[in-house]
Amino acid sequence: MTLRPAPRLALGALAAVAATALAIGLLPVTIVAAIAVALAWRGGWQPARLYRAAAWCLPMVIVWLAAAAISRHSLSPADPELAWQALSRGRYLAAAVLITPLAVPAGLVAGGLAWSVRLAAMAAQAGGRSPAAVIRFDDRQWRHQVRAAKALVDAPGAVPLLTASGDFVAGAVIRAIGHPARQLTRLPASRLRSHQIVIGGTGTGKSTLLLRLWAGYLASGLRGQAAGVAGAPLIVVLDCKGGGDARRVADEARHVLREVGAGNVAVWPDDACLSLWTLPPRQLISTLVDLIEHGTGGAAYYTDVMEAIVTLAVEAPPGPPASTADFLARLDPGWLSLAYAAGGYDGQLALVRSAARQVPDVALRFRTLFRRLGAGLDGPGSFADADVWYCILEGTAEVAVAEAQARALVDLLASFVTQAPDGGRPVLLAVDEFSAVARRLPIWQLYERARSLGLSVQVSAQSWHGLAARQDDRYRLAATAEGGIWLLATPHPDPVTALAGQRAAVETSRQLAGRLRWTRYGASRLTAQPVADPDLIRAFEPGQAAYIHHGGVTFTQVKQLVRAGQPDLTGPLPGAPGLTAPAAAATAPAAATVPPPVTGLPDVTGLLDAAFGPAIGP
Amino acid sequence: MNPIKTVHSALRTRRLARLALRFLAVLLASALAVAGAGWQPASLAVIAGALTWLLRTSRSDLTRDRRS
């Protein structure tokens, strides 16, 4: 049935009068509800927060009812009546106190309901005086939400790295769609142990986010180690850009991760070494051959010759080479002939004789390669020597060298993981700008390999296109990032936001009644809108990130890790085999630099967590 | 001066100040409730509500500096 305009207006007026009368009749509740809505509007809160606040009034209500029952032997308190009496006598404070146990929870619930109606109306584009009001409302709410998230992030102790239950906290939630509307962006620790992708350009806060993710992985791993459920965590970072910026991030990572609990943080190759020669012989042959760039077509012949000569050098009777010098010394027809001169190696001797003319050429190529690679892969040292390895590859300045280094480091890590007893240590391989060196080790291959080895891989890039050279590879990477995708400000977020999918939304049209005048008549229909709005991501400020996972998005203000200060390196230093003097100095025990705990206040974290659940902001 | 000590001193001071302010707010609310309405069930309820708020909001001041 459709009412004509006059009866409709009359009905509307009647409803308005009834609502006003109710609001006046329940004035204390109305006042609390109005304050609650104003706070929610200013803080960009969701209605759930007001409902939670109402729920936390339960102790107050229980005390009120209990006290009334004890004092008056009745479960119906007389305070509301007393409040009206006090009000009529001009005792405003007494009236306020007497009505508070009833008005505050009821007002919060009423405010939550009113706020949810307002939000729903604006989301359906049915609220406001004009259609543009919806846009202004959303912009304003975004600003309010950002302000509240920044305030939470700035509050000391409000955003811990891990919650008491072991969840990783990235920062404060600005807005969540399809994810739980919490104050803190919390991820289960298992999410950090899955593949993740981080996309963000220079100056967007990517390094801050990466440092926090690494610190979270380390802290979570150390907690697991302390509980006896896993080995000590290991983080290997491949910074494939190189240069001064990489060293600045490495320095920051060293300090921050040591404060989190890392015993040793090694920066390769600046002050720590790894040994390529610890690889098993078959793997060593494969790696050495792959370090040299080969052509295609007819060049395959030379590849085979090189592999045969390298195999002869590595598998010679004295055992595998122990160093670069040892290996290069073996690339000599005389040395090889002598090594295989003992009986039983007729086949190898024949091979040495037939390849004698090519051996010096192969030696020349390896000599050149190792000269360019430097001493970083010549040991001594192994991934076991540190909790964190920050490997700097000069992918911008010397691409060919960086490609060879990346190949060697990945092979070394794979060998380290496969040789570890009982599954060994949980390992995170974080690869920054791997596309810079991925020509000879496609990132997809790395991903697959890591998956088979049980490694967690975190790939980061400046843009969607920087993830991999081919579109197919990018989508394969994104589709297998079970740990989620972190997206910071980028001019082209659309391919990534599309991965979050779409959601059903109500779209309402308004009837235009004249110049810039709209009536309340119109039509609504269901439409599909992107879960992650790409325009919001384009306009991100530094430090803001969108976490996309499982068809939802959480817009986050990332919390920067607090660096307590310069390390105190005056104490005795440990000597790890793979670390040179500066590295040993930089890997002093974490205890030497971790600041003393706050002694002025007792630590009652466990008690509070048990009583109130995981921490939230103030 | 040691920068570590400086940062921690500042943090501790700020936390203590916040905690002290919260305590003062609870004391003030409780005093006002009792002064306004006497020892009524409602004033006891207000005190209980204020204490709940204190416990709920001051946990970041009471927890040890979980590296943030």
Boltz contact constraints between the chains, C-beta under 6 A:
constraints:
  - contact:
      token1: [A, 59]
      token2: [B, 48]
      max_distance: 6.0
  - contact:
      token1: [A, 59]
      token2: [B, 52]
      max_distance: 6.0
  - contact:
      token1: [A, 60]
      token2: [B, 45]
      max_distance: 6.0
  - contact:
      token1: [A, 60]
      token2: [B, 48]
      max_distance: 6.0
  - contact:
      token1: [A, 60]
      token2: [B, 49]
      max_distance: 6.0
  - contact:
      token1: [A, 63]
      token2: [B, 44]
      max_distance: 6.0
  - contact:
      token1: [A, 63]
      token2: [B, 45]
      max_distance: 6.0
  - contact:
      token1: [A, 63]
      token2: [B, 48]
      max_distance: 6.0
  - contact:
      token1: [A, 64]
      token2: [B, 41]
      max_distance: 6.0
  - contact:
      token1: [A, 64]
      token2: [B, 45]
      max_distance: 6.0
  - contact:
      token1: [A, 67]
      token2: [B, 41]
      max_distance: 6.0
  - contact:
      token1: [A, 67]
      token2: [B, 44]
      max_distance: 6.0
  - contact:
      token1: [A, 68]
      token2: [B, 41]
      max_distance: 6.0
  - contact:
      token1: [A, 77]
      token2: [B, 41]
      max_distance: 6.0
  - contact:
      token1: [A, 79]
      token2: [B, 42]
      max_distance: 6.0
  - contact:
      token1: [A, 93]
      token2: [B, 36]
      max_distance: 6.0
  - contact:
      token1: [A, 94]
      token2: [B, 36]
      max_distance: 6.0
  - contact:
      token1: [A, 94]
      token2: [B, 37]
      max_distance: 6.0
  - contact:
      token1: [A, 97]
      token2: [B, 33]
      max_distance: 6.0
  - contact:
      token1: [A, 97]
      token2: [B, 36]
      max_distance: 6.0
  - contact:
      token1: [A, 97]
      token2: [B, 37]
      max_distance: 6.0
  - contact:
      token1: [A, 97]
      token2: [B, 42]
      max_distance: 6.0
  - contact:
      token1: [A, 97]
      token2: [B, 43]
      max_distance: 6.0
  - contact:
      token1: [A, 97]
      token2: [B, 46]
      max_distance: 6.0
  - contact:
      token1: [A, 98]
      token2: [B, 37]
      max_distance: 6.0
  - contact:
      token1: [A, 98]
      token2: [B, 42]
      max_distance: 6.0
  - contact:
      token1: [A, 100]
      token2: [B, 46]
      max_distance: 6.0
  - contact:
      token1: [A, 101]
      token2: [B, 42]
      max_distance: 6.0
  - contact:
      token1: [A, 101]
      token2: [B, 45]
      max_distance: 6.0
  - contact:
      token1: [A, 156]
      token2: [B, 11]
      max_distance: 6.0
  - contact:
      token1: [A, 156]
      token2: [B, 14]
      max_distance: 6.0
  - contact:
      token1: [A, 157]
      token2: [B, 60]
      max_distance: 6.0
  - contact:
      token1: [A, 158]
      token2: [B, 60]
      max_distance: 6.0
  - contact:
      token1: [A, 159]
      token2: [B, 68]
      max_distance: 6.0
  - contact:
      token1: [A, 160]
      token2: [B, 66]
      max_distance: 6.0
  - contact:
      token1: [A, 160]
      token2: [B, 68]
      max_distance: 6.0
  - contact:
      token1: [A, 161]
      token2: [B, 67]
      max_distance: 6.0
  - contact:
      token1: [A, 260]
      token2: [B, 67]
      max_distance: 6.0
  - contact:
      token1: [A, 562]
      token2: [B, 68]
      max_distance: 6.0
  - contact:
      token1: [A, 564]
      token2: [B, 4]
      max_distance: 6.0
  - contact:
      token1: [A, 564]
      token2: [B, 7]
      max_distance: 6.0
  - contact:
      token1: [A, 565]
      token2: [B, 3]
      max_distance: 6.0
  - contact:
      token1: [A, 565]
      token2: [B, 4]
      max_distance: 6.0
  - contact:
      token1: [A, 595]
      token2: [B, 4]
      max_distance: 6.0
  - contact:
      token1: [A, 595]
      token2: [B, 8]
      max_distance: 6.0
  - contact:
      token1: [A, 597]
      token2: [B, 64]
      max_distance: 6.0
  - contact:
      token1: [A, 598]
      token2: [B, 12]
      max_distance: 6.0
  - contact:
      token1: [A, 598]
      token2: [B, 65]
      max_distance: 6.0
  - contact:
      token1: [A, 600]
      token2: [B, 12]
      max_distance: 6.0
  - contact:
      token1: [A, 601]
      token2: [B, 62]
      max_distance: 6.0
  - contact:
      token1: [A, 603]
      token2: [B, 64]
      max_distance: 6.0
  - contact:
      token1: [A, 604]
      token2: [B, 62]
      max_distance: 6.0
  - contact:
      token1: [A, 605]
      token2: [B, 63]
      max_distance: 6.0
  - contact:
      token1: [A, 608]
      token2: [B, 59]
      max_distance: 6.0
  - contact:
      token1: [A, 615]
      token2: [B, 59]
      max_distance: 6.0
  - contact:
      token1: [A, 618]
      token2: [B, 57]
      max_distance: 6.0
  - contact:
      token1: [A, 618]
      token2: [B, 60]
      max_distance: 6.0
